Amino acid sequence: MKSIIIYTDGACSGNPGPAGAGVFLSFGDYKKYIYQYLGEATNNIAELKAIEIAVDSLKTGKYPVTIHTDSSYSLGVLSKNWKTKKNKELISTIKVKLQKYPKLQIKKVTGHAGVEGNEIADELARLAVETKTSHTTTTSPL
């Protein structure tokens, strides 16, 4: 069965500072590239927002979905019930959205280790910070 593979990353210039989120989604030959400028935020918020953007970009729960993140924090608070004193509202919102996709899992990937999807998501997040803009591009087979 086909599956949706997503890589997410957050970037922050300073912590807190100007922040951005990057998402790279692939489904067969279909690819989606998203970067979003978040304004002033912490790196943890940028990482969480990238996952939220990824979930919001899904159109169906029909296929298995794997979201890859290099953020131990995001994986922990969303999948391992880590306790946190910060970002509770954002975490709660994302958890509700995740429940709509029973075939979705979040996996940890090593950041800056040459994993192609993670490198793309990182580049997109940094682009959002550098340009202070947001953009979505989709490619699909003809």
C-alpha positions in Angstrom: 0.0 0.0 0.0 1.2 3.5 -0.8 2.2 5.7 2.1 2.7 9.4 2.7 6.2 10.3 3.9 6.8 13.7 5.5 9.9 15.4 6.8 9.5 18.4 9.1 11.9 20.9 10.6 11.9 24.1 12.4 14.5 26.9 12.3 15.1 29.8 14.6 17.7 32.7 14.4 18.2 33.1 18.1 16.1 31.3 20.6 13.7 33.0 20.7 14.0 34.8 17.4 12.7 34.9 13.9 11.5 31.4 13.2 10.3 29.3 10.3 8.9 25.8 9.6 9.7 23.5 6.7 7.7 20.5 5.4 8.6 18.1 2.7 5.8 15.7 1.8 6.0 12.8 -0.8 3.4 10.4 -2.0 4.7 8.4 -4.9 5.6 10.9 -7.6 3.6 13.7 -5.9 5.8 16.1 -3.8 4.8 19.1 -1.7 7.3 21.7 -0.4 6.0 24.1 2.3 7.8 26.8 4.2 6.2 29.2 6.6 7.5 32.2 8.4 6.4 32.1 12.1 7.6 35.5 13.4 9.2 35.5 16.8 9.3 32.0 18.4 11.5 29.5 20.0 13.0 26.5 18.2 10.7 24.1 20.0 7.7 26.0 18.8 9.1 26.1 15.2 9.6 22.3 15.4 6.0 21.7 16.7 4.5 24.2 14.1 6.2 22.3 11.3 4.5 19.1 12.4 1.1 20.9 12.7 1.6 22.3 9.2 2.3 18.8 7.9 -0.8 17.4 9.5 -2.9 20.3 8.2 -1.6 19.5 4.7 -3.1 16.0 4.7 -6.2 15.5 2.7 -7.2 12.0 3.7 -6.6 9.4 6.5 -6.8 6.6 3.9 -3.1 6.0 3.7 -0.4 5.3 6.3 1.6 8.5 7.2 5.0 8.7 8.6 6.2 12.1 9.9 10.0 12.3 10.4 11.3 15.0 12.8 14.8 15.6 14.1 13.3 17.1 17.3 13.4 14.8 20.3 11.3 17.4 22.1 8.4 17.2 19.6 8.5 13.4 19.4 8.5 13.2 23.2 5.6 15.6 23.9 3.5 14.3 21.0 4.1 10.6 21.1 5.7 9.7 24.5 3.6 11.7 26.9 6.5 13.8 28.1 5.4 16.4 30.6 6.0 20.0 29.6 5.4 23.4 31.3 5.5 25.3 28.0 3.7 25.2 24.7 0.8 23.2 26.2 -1.9 24.8 24.1 0.0 24.1 20.8 0.8 20.6 21.9 -2.8 19.9 22.8 -4.0 21.3 19.4 -1.6 19.1 17.5 -2.6 16.0 19.5 -6.2 16.5 18.6 -5.3 16.9 14.9 -3.2 13.7 15.0 -6.2 11.7 16.3 -7.9 12.2 12.9 -5.2 10.0 11.3 -5.0 6.6 13.0 -2.4 5.3 10.5 0.0 8.2 11.3 3.3 7.7 13.2 6.0 10.1 14.2 9.6 9.0 13.9 12.9 10.5 15.0 15.5 11.1 12.3 19.0 12.3 12.9 19.3 16.0 11.8 22.1 17.3 9.6 23.2 13.7 8.8 22.5 13.7 5.1 19.0 12.3 5.2 17.6 13.8 2.0 14.0 14.6 3.2 15.3 16.1 6.4 17.8 18.2 4.6 15.1 19.5 2.3 12.8 20.4 5.3 15.7 22.1 7.0 16.5 24.2 3.9 12.8 25.1 3.7 12.6 26.2 7.3 15.8 28.3 7.0 14.4 29.9 3.8 11.3 31.0 5.7 13.5 32.7 8.3 15.8 34.3 5.8 13.0 35.6 3.5 10.4 36.2 6.2 7.8 34.6 3.8 5.7 31.6 3.4 5.2 29.5 0.3 3.8 26.1 -0.9 4.9 24.4 -4.1 3.5 21.1 -5.4 4.8 18.8 -8.1 2.9 15.9 -9.5 3.3 13.6 -12.4 1.7 14.6 -15.7 
